[in-house]
Every structure is written in C-alpha cells, then in structure tokens.
Amino acid sequence: MAEWSNWSGRQTDTPQRVLRPSSEEEIVAAVLGARTDNLVVRAVGASHSHSRVAATSGLLVELDAWQGIEEVDRDARTARLRSGTRIFQLGQPLHEAGLALRNQGDIDKQSIAGAIATGTHGTGPVLQNFSSSVLALRLALGDGEIVECDRDRNRELFEAARHSLGGVGLVTEVTLALRSRYRLHETLWSEHPDEVFGRIDDLIAATRHFEFFWMPQGDFCACKTLAETDAEVDPMPDKKNERIGWSHEIISSVRDVKHTEMEYSVPAHLGPACFLELRKMLLRDFPDLQWPLEYRTLASDDIWISTASHRETVTISAHQDISLDDRPLFEACEKIFRTYEGRPHWGKVHYRSGEELAALYPRYPDWWRVRDEVDPEGRFLTPYLRSLRP
C-alpha cells in the first residue's frame, strides 16, 4: 500500500494496489485483477484535479507508461492518442504535422484522458472544452471488454464517456479533432476592474482569447489577450508585454506554486455581475487574501455534464494557498455562485450534492443510467463519485 496525493498535496488516499501498465493488454489485466479482488479502479495521469475525483483506496492505475501518439491523419486533421499522454507532449509532434489542438487550458501538464474526464477548458467565446474535440474513445470496461464508441457506434456510451469523471471505464485511446497549426499574438496589461467591466463585451469579442486575473491586493486586473495572426514568430524583446508564437508555445503558462482551487461556470450574461459581487465580498470579508480570481469565457456545447452544456459561459476561479484552510473562502464564494446558476468544475473543490447537481444538468440522470448499465458492479465507482449520485 502506497500513499497517493494530488498535485497540490491537499487530497490524499492509500490505494491497496498501484499498477503502471505499458500496454492495453496490461490495462485489461489490471481491471480484471481488480474485479477478482473486488477493488474499485481509478486511473490517474497528472493528478491535477483539486477535488477527490482521482482518489481511490482500491486499485490506482498510473498511466505514465502508456503515452504517445498512435496515429496522425493530416488530411482529416485528427490524432489517435494513448490515454496517458500529457497535453504538453502533443504540441511539437502535432506542429511538425502541420496541426494543433483546437484550444487548450493555461496548464498543459494533465493527461489527455484526465482532461476530457473533467471537462478541462481554455478561454474564448467561440472555443469549447477538450471533451468537445473528442471524436472517438476506446475503453476497457469493468469486465475487461474493450469497447470503441463514437457518434455512430455505442452513441450513448460515447456521450457519457467523453466527459466521464473516470466513472464509466478506463479509457485506453482517444481520437481528437484538430485544426491547422496557427500563431497567436499575446498582449498583457493591467487595468482597474471598473475600466475592464466598462468594456468587457468589447474585450471578449475583440480577440480569440481574453482572460484576466483579478488581484485582490491592489485591486487590479492582470489582463491577457491572444489574437490569431499570420505574422511570423517574434519574441518581441523590445516589447515587455507582447510576443508572437505558435499556439502550443503561447497558450500554456507555468503554474508551479501549489494551491487549491474552486471554479464555477455561470451563464455568460451573468458573468460580470457575479464577478463584481465576488470582488465586493472578498475585499470586505477576506482583506488578507493573496490569491486571485480568474475570469474566462467558454462556448456552449452539447455534452451531458459539461459545465457549458447548452449555454454560453463565463468561468470564474477562486484560489487559496495549500497552507491555509480553504473552506471559509470557498464556502463564501460558492454561496454567491449558487445565486448565479453556477455549475462547479468537476476537477475542483465544491460542496454540491448529487441532488443539486441533477437540478443543474437535464441529462445528469442519463449519465448515471449509462454509467450503471456499462458498469453494473461499480468497478469504477469510487466513494467520491457515489457521493455525487442523484
């Protein structure tokens, strides 16, 4: 038995067994072994989630030995990937094939399977989350059967598995839709929140990406835009706050300082009011807070349990240092998020019950129905997931 912890160290567990398969056959054998010993199975990549979605006291399957690109189709602009492949490992090989991810978050350490399981996203009013780029999946089910699914084959399984919370099966391969490689022009600046929200719609519409971190100490917004460009790569050393580079070199940031995080998605038209109420509350009730709020946009999609399902979205993230008790801060933020129709990020801290989550997602019962149909023994149903059952 070995202790597991997530990236921040805030979430821990003690799996009875840890395996590191290097082939699909070994993944199937791991699942069958867990079935024999009646262990719950949880696959992990970077363990970057702040919730307990990756925790298990049963069998922990680490996928770092199951990485790589199996196939790239330049004409179709697709790639078939092993599920443990980290996002940062995709940039250069896809670039060399003339391709790129459609979008990505500002952290690129996650495994591709983990990113789609939790609905990881970047920013941009016309850009969807990672799960929306999934074209097909290959999974090992709880009885060891390998199943392939897409919009034409095993459609309902595909709908549940492309945003699975790790609870449907163990993904072995992911086929992603890509786009032609592209360059981005990054611009950074600081501005007071009153000025930002005086023209927030224009800022969001003006470029491919707009986001900001609001810094409570100083009460200013550290803003960033990324505009697609045909200009050549240029680090712009004479301009401290601008640069041009390929998408995979520009979008991601280094986020090495350990923290814990809550993120909620609210309808896009409610984003400004939600942020301004949070800001007012934090300045009043948490005057010593050192960590920012992050404000991003996300396009609507049709995924059953996506936080952007069937609505244009603004995401707002609150952060706290891992040396501090995060619950007072997060409970205060969540109280406000609730009043703005907020949906919690599945890989981050929240305190919502299964009944509450069912009220936020019309297809939530369907997700559970399909999950239970393909995994009647509950092989992938951890205590944390059980707590989310409606």
C-alpha positions as CSV (number, residue, x, y, z in Angstrom):
1,M,0.0,0.0,0.0
2,A,1.4,3.4,-1.0
3,E,0.0,6.9,-0.3
4,W,-1.3,8.9,-3.3
5,S,-1.7,12.6,-3.4
6,N,-3.0,15.0,-6.0
7,W,-0.7,17.7,-7.5
8,S,-1.3,20.2,-4.7
9,G,-0.9,17.6,-1.9
10,R,-4.3,18.6,-0.4
11,Q,-6.1,15.4,-1.5
12,T,-4.6,12.1,-0.4
13,D,-5.6,8.4,-0.2
14,T,-4.0,5.0,0.3
15,P,-4.6,2.6,-2.6
16,Q,-4.3,-1.1,-1.8
17,R,-2.5,-1.6,-5.1
18,V,-0.7,0.7,-7.7
19,L,-0.1,-0.5,-11.2
20,R,1.7,1.2,-14.1
21,P,0.7,-0.7,-17.3
22,S,2.6,-0.1,-20.5
23,S,0.1,-1.7,-22.9
24,E,-3.6,-2.1,-23.5
25,E,-3.3,-5.8,-22.6
26,E,-1.8,-4.8,-19.2
27,I,-4.6,-2.3,-18.6
28,V,-7.2,-5.0,-19.2
29,A,-5.3,-7.4,-16.9
30,A,-5.3,-4.7,-14.2
31,V,-9.0,-4.2,-14.5
32,L,-9.7,-8.0,-14.4
33,G,-7.4,-8.3,-11.4
34,A,-9.3,-5.6,-9.6
35,R,-12.5,-7.5,-10.4
36,T,-11.2,-10.7,-8.9
37,D,-10.2,-8.9,-5.7
38,N,-13.3,-6.7,-5.7
39,L,-11.3,-3.4,-5.9
40,V,-12.5,-0.1,-7.2
41,V,-10.4,1.1,-10.1
42,R,-9.2,4.6,-10.6
43,A,-6.9,5.7,-13.5
44,V,-4.7,8.8,-13.0
45,G,-2.4,11.0,-15.1
46,A,-1.0,14.1,-13.6
47,S,-3.5,14.0,-10.6
48,H,-4.1,17.7,-11.2
49,S,-7.7,17.8,-10.0
50,H,-8.3,19.7,-6.8
51,S,-11.4,17.5,-5.9
52,R,-11.3,13.9,-4.9
53,V,-12.3,12.7,-8.4
54,A,-9.0,10.8,-8.8
55,A,-8.8,9.4,-5.3
56,T,-9.2,5.6,-4.5
57,S,-8.4,3.2,-1.7
58,G,-8.6,0.3,-4.3
59,L,-6.6,-0.1,-7.4
60,L,-4.8,3.0,-8.7
61,V,-3.7,2.7,-12.4
62,E,-1.0,5.2,-13.2
63,L,-0.8,5.8,-17.0
64,D,2.6,7.5,-17.4
65,A,3.9,4.3,-19.1
66,W,1.0,4.4,-21.6
67,Q,1.7,7.6,-23.6
68,G,2.3,8.6,-27.2
69,I,0.6,9.4,-30.5
70,E,-0.6,6.3,-32.2
71,E,-1.6,7.9,-35.5
72,V,-2.0,11.4,-37.1
73,D,-4.2,11.9,-40.1
74,R,-3.1,15.2,-41.7
75,D,-5.9,15.3,-44.2
76,A,-8.7,14.6,-41.7
77,R,-6.9,16.7,-39.1
78,T,-7.3,14.0,-36.3
79,A,-4.9,12.2,-34.0
80,R,-5.3,9.0,-32.1
81,L,-3.6,9.1,-28.7
82,R,-2.8,6.8,-25.8
83,S,-4.8,7.9,-22.8
84,G,-1.9,8.8,-20.5
85,T,-0.3,11.2,-23.0
86,R,0.2,14.6,-21.4
87,I,-1.0,17.7,-23.2
88,F,2.5,19.3,-23.3
89,Q,3.7,16.2,-25.2
90,L,1.4,16.9,-28.1
91,G,2.4,20.4,-29.2
92,Q,5.6,19.8,-31.1
93,P,4.7,16.5,-32.8
94,L,1.4,17.9,-34.0
95,H,3.1,21.1,-35.1
96,E,5.5,19.1,-37.2
97,A,2.5,17.5,-38.9
98,G,1.1,21.0,-39.6
99,L,-1.6,20.6,-36.9
100,A,-2.5,21.8,-33.5
101,L,-5.1,21.4,-30.7
102,R,-8.2,23.5,-31.3
103,N,-7.7,25.1,-27.9
104,Q,-6.2,24.2,-24.5
105,G,-6.0,25.5,-21.0
106,D,-3.3,27.6,-19.4
107,I,-1.9,24.4,-17.8
108,D,-0.6,21.7,-20.1
109,K,0.6,19.1,-17.6
110,Q,-2.7,17.0,-17.5
111,S,-3.1,13.7,-19.3
112,I,-5.5,13.8,-22.2
113,A,-7.8,11.3,-20.6
114,G,-7.9,13.3,-17.4
115,A,-8.6,16.5,-19.2
116,I,-11.6,15.1,-21.0
117,A,-12.9,13.3,-18.0
118,T,-13.2,16.5,-16.0
119,G,-14.1,19.0,-18.8
120,T,-10.8,20.9,-18.8
121,H,-11.0,24.0,-21.0
122,G,-9.2,27.2,-22.0
123,T,-10.8,30.5,-22.8
124,G,-12.6,32.0,-25.8
125,P,-16.2,32.8,-26.5
126,V,-16.3,30.6,-29.6
127,L,-14.0,27.8,-28.2
128,Q,-15.3,24.7,-26.4
129,N,-13.7,22.4,-23.8
130,F,-11.4,19.5,-24.5
131,S,-14.3,17.0,-24.4
132,S,-15.9,18.7,-27.4
133,S,-12.9,17.8,-29.6
134,V,-13.2,14.0,-28.8
135,L,-14.3,12.1,-31.9
136,A,-13.9,8.5,-30.6
137,L,-12.8,6.6,-27.5
138,R,-11.6,3.1,-26.8
139,L,-12.3,1.9,-23.2
140,A,-11.7,-1.1,-21.0
141,L,-15.0,-1.8,-19.2
142,G,-15.2,-3.4,-15.7
143,D,-15.5,-6.9,-17.1
144,G,-12.3,-6.4,-19.2
145,E,-14.2,-6.0,-22.5
146,I,-12.6,-3.4,-24.9
147,V,-15.3,-1.2,-26.5
148,E,-15.0,1.5,-29.1
149,C,-17.5,4.3,-29.2
150,D,-18.2,7.5,-31.2
151,R,-21.3,9.3,-32.5
152,D,-22.2,6.3,-34.7
153,R,-21.1,3.4,-32.6
154,N,-22.4,3.0,-29.0
155,R,-23.6,6.6,-29.1
156,E,-24.9,6.8,-25.5
157,L,-21.7,5.3,-24.1
158,F,-19.8,7.9,-26.1
159,E,-21.9,10.7,-24.7
160,A,-21.2,9.5,-21.1
161,A,-17.5,8.6,-21.7
162,R,-16.3,11.8,-23.4
163,H,-16.9,13.5,-20.0
164,S,-16.8,10.5,-17.7
165,L,-15.3,11.6,-14.4
166,G,-13.4,8.4,-14.7
167,G,-16.6,6.5,-13.7
168,V,-17.5,4.8,-17.0
169,G,-14.5,2.7,-17.8
170,L,-10.7,3.0,-18.2
171,V,-10.0,5.0,-21.4
172,T,-7.1,3.5,-23.4
173,E,-7.2,5.6,-26.5
174,V,-8.7,9.0,-27.5
175,T,-9.2,10.3,-31.0
176,L,-9.2,14.1,-31.2
177,A,-10.3,16.6,-33.8
178,L,-7.5,19.0,-34.6
179,R,-7.0,22.1,-36.7
180,S,-4.2,23.5,-38.8
181,R,-1.3,24.9,-36.8
182,Y,-1.6,28.6,-36.0
183,R,0.2,31.5,-34.4
184,L,-1.0,33.8,-31.6
185,H,-0.1,37.4,-30.7
186,E,-0.1,37.8,-26.9
187,T,-0.7,41.1,-25.2
188,L,-0.5,41.7,-21.4
189,W,-1.6,44.7,-19.4
190,S,-3.0,45.8,-16.1
191,E,-6.3,47.7,-15.6
192,H,-8.7,48.6,-12.8
193,P,-11.8,46.4,-12.7
194,D,-14.1,49.3,-13.3
195,E,-12.4,50.0,-16.6
196,V,-12.4,46.3,-17.6
197,F,-16.1,45.9,-17.0
198,G,-16.9,49.2,-18.6
199,R,-15.9,47.5,-21.9
200,I,-16.0,43.8,-21.0
201,D,-18.1,42.7,-24.1
202,D,-15.7,44.5,-26.4
203,L,-12.7,43.0,-24.8
204,I,-14.1,39.5,-25.1
205,A,-15.2,40.0,-28.8
206,A,-12.0,41.6,-30.0
207,T,-9.7,38.6,-29.9
208,R,-9.7,34.8,-29.9
209,H,-8.8,34.7,-26.2
210,F,-9.4,37.2,-23.4
211,E,-8.9,36.5,-19.7
212,F,-7.8,38.2,-16.6
213,F,-6.6,37.5,-13.0
214,W,-8.1,39.9,-10.5
215,M,-5.5,40.6,-7.8
216,P,-7.2,41.5,-4.5
217,Q,-4.1,43.0,-3.1
218,G,-4.0,46.2,-5.2
219,D,-7.5,45.7,-6.7
220,F,-6.4,45.4,-10.4
221,C,-6.9,43.0,-13.3
222,A,-3.9,41.4,-15.0
223,C,-5.3,41.0,-18.5
224,K,-4.3,38.9,-21.4
225,T,-5.4,38.7,-25.0
226,L,-4.3,36.2,-27.6
227,A,-5.1,37.1,-31.2
228,E,-4.7,34.7,-34.1
229,T,-2.2,36.2,-36.6
230,D,-0.3,35.4,-39.8
231,A,2.7,37.3,-38.6
232,E,5.9,35.4,-38.1
233,V,7.1,34.2,-34.7
234,D,8.6,37.1,-32.8
235,P,9.5,37.1,-29.1
236,M,9.4,40.9,-29.3
237,P,12.3,41.6,-26.8
238,D,11.7,45.3,-27.1
239,K,8.1,45.0,-26.0
240,K,8.0,43.6,-22.5
241,N,4.3,42.7,-22.7
242,E,3.9,41.3,-26.2
243,R,5.1,38.3,-28.2
244,I,4.1,36.1,-31.1
245,G,4.4,32.4,-31.2
246,W,2.8,29.1,-32.2
247,S,-0.3,28.2,-30.2
248,H,1.3,25.4,-28.1
249,E,4.1,27.7,-27.1
250,I,1.9,30.7,-26.1
251,I,-1.3,29.4,-24.5
252,S,0.1,27.4,-21.6
253,S,1.7,29.0,-18.6
254,V,3.9,27.8,-15.8
255,R,1.8,27.4,-12.6
256,D,4.2,25.7,-10.1
257,V,3.1,27.4,-6.9
258,K,1.0,24.9,-5.1
259,H,-2.6,26.0,-4.4
260,T,-6.2,24.7,-4.1
261,E,-8.9,25.9,-6.4
262,M,-12.7,26.3,-6.8
263,E,-14.2,27.2,-10.3
264,Y,-17.7,27.8,-11.2
265,S,-19.3,28.3,-14.7
266,V,-22.2,30.8,-14.9
267,P,-24.3,31.9,-17.9
268,A,-22.2,34.4,-19.9
269,H,-24.6,37.3,-19.4
270,L,-24.4,36.8,-15.6
271,G,-20.6,36.7,-15.5
272,P,-19.9,40.4,-14.9
273,A,-22.5,40.7,-12.1
274,C,-21.2,37.5,-10.5
275,F,-17.6,38.7,-10.6
276,L,-18.4,42.1,-9.2
277,E,-20.3,40.6,-6.3
278,L,-17.5,38.2,-5.5
279,R,-15.0,41.1,-5.6
280,K,-17.1,43.2,-3.2
281,M,-17.4,40.2,-0.8
282,L,-13.7,39.3,-0.9
283,L,-12.5,42.9,-0.3
284,R,-14.9,43.1,2.6
285,D,-14.6,39.7,4.2
286,F,-11.2,38.4,3.1
287,P,-8.9,41.5,3.1
288,D,-5.8,39.4,3.5
289,L,-6.4,37.1,0.5
290,Q,-3.3,36.9,-1.6
291,W,-4.7,34.7,-4.4
292,P,-6.6,35.9,-7.5
293,L,-9.9,35.3,-9.2
294,E,-9.6,34.2,-12.8
295,Y,-12.2,35.2,-15.4
296,R,-12.5,33.3,-18.7
297,T,-15.1,32.5,-21.3
298,L,-16.3,29.2,-22.8
299,A,-18.5,28.3,-25.7
300,S,-21.7,26.3,-25.4
301,D,-21.6,22.6,-26.2
302,D,-24.0,19.6,-26.1
303,I,-22.2,17.3,-23.7
304,W,-24.4,15.9,-21.0
305,I,-22.5,17.0,-17.9
306,S,-20.3,19.8,-19.3
307,T,-20.4,23.0,-17.3
308,A,-21.1,24.8,-20.6
309,S,-23.8,22.4,-21.7
310,H,-26.3,24.3,-23.8
311,R,-25.3,27.7,-22.6
312,E,-22.6,30.3,-23.4
313,T,-20.4,30.5,-20.3
314,V,-18.1,32.6,-18.1
315,T,-15.9,30.6,-15.7
316,I,-14.6,32.2,-12.5
317,S,-12.0,30.6,-10.4
318,A,-11.0,31.3,-6.8
319,H,-7.7,30.1,-5.4
320,Q,-6.1,29.6,-1.9
321,D,-2.7,28.6,-0.6
322,I,-2.4,25.0,0.4
323,S,-1.0,26.0,3.8
324,L,-4.4,27.7,4.7
325,D,-7.9,26.4,5.3
326,D,-9.7,26.9,2.0
327,R,-13.2,26.1,3.3
328,P,-14.2,29.6,4.6
329,L,-13.1,31.2,1.3
330,F,-14.7,28.6,-0.9
331,E,-17.9,28.4,1.0
332,A,-18.3,32.2,0.8
333,C,-17.6,32.1,-3.0
334,E,-19.9,29.2,-3.5
335,K,-22.8,30.9,-1.8
336,I,-22.6,33.6,-4.5
337,F,-22.0,31.2,-7.3
338,R,-25.3,29.4,-6.4
339,T,-27.3,32.6,-6.9
340,Y,-25.9,32.9,-10.5
341,E,-26.9,29.5,-11.7
342,G,-23.3,28.3,-11.2
343,R,-22.1,24.8,-12.2
344,P,-19.0,23.6,-10.4
345,H,-15.9,22.4,-12.2
346,W,-15.7,18.6,-11.8
347,G,-12.0,18.6,-11.1
348,K,-12.1,21.4,-8.5
349,V,-13.4,22.0,-5.0
350,H,-17.2,22.2,-4.5
351,Y,-19.7,21.2,-1.8
352,R,-22.8,20.4,-4.0
353,S,-24.8,17.2,-3.5
354,G,-25.9,14.8,-6.2
355,E,-29.5,16.1,-6.0
356,E,-28.3,19.7,-6.5
357,L,-26.1,18.7,-9.5
358,A,-29.1,16.8,-11.1
359,A,-31.0,20.1,-11.0
360,L,-28.2,21.8,-12.9
361,Y,-27.9,19.2,-15.7
362,P,-31.1,17.9,-17.5
363,R,-29.1,14.9,-18.8
364,Y,-27.5,14.1,-15.4
365,P,-29.8,11.1,-14.8
366,D,-28.9,9.8,-18.3
367,W,-25.2,10.0,-17.5
368,W,-25.8,7.8,-14.4
369,R,-28.1,5.4,-16.2
370,V,-25.5,4.7,-18.9
371,R,-22.7,4.5,-16.3
372,D,-24.7,1.9,-14.3
373,E,-25.5,-0.1,-17.5
374,V,-21.9,-0.5,-18.5
375,D,-20.5,-0.9,-15.0
376,P,-23.2,-2.7,-13.0
377,E,-20.6,-3.9,-10.5
378,G,-19.5,-0.4,-9.7
379,R,-15.9,-1.2,-10.6
380,F,-15.2,2.5,-11.4
381,L,-17.4,4.0,-8.8
382,T,-15.3,5.5,-6.0
383,P,-16.8,6.8,-2.8
384,Y,-16.4,10.4,-4.1
385,L,-18.4,9.5,-7.2
386,R,-21.1,7.7,-5.1
387,S,-21.5,11.0,-3.2
388,L,-22.5,12.7,-6.5
389,R,-25.3,10.2,-7.3
390,P,-28.7,12.0,-7.5
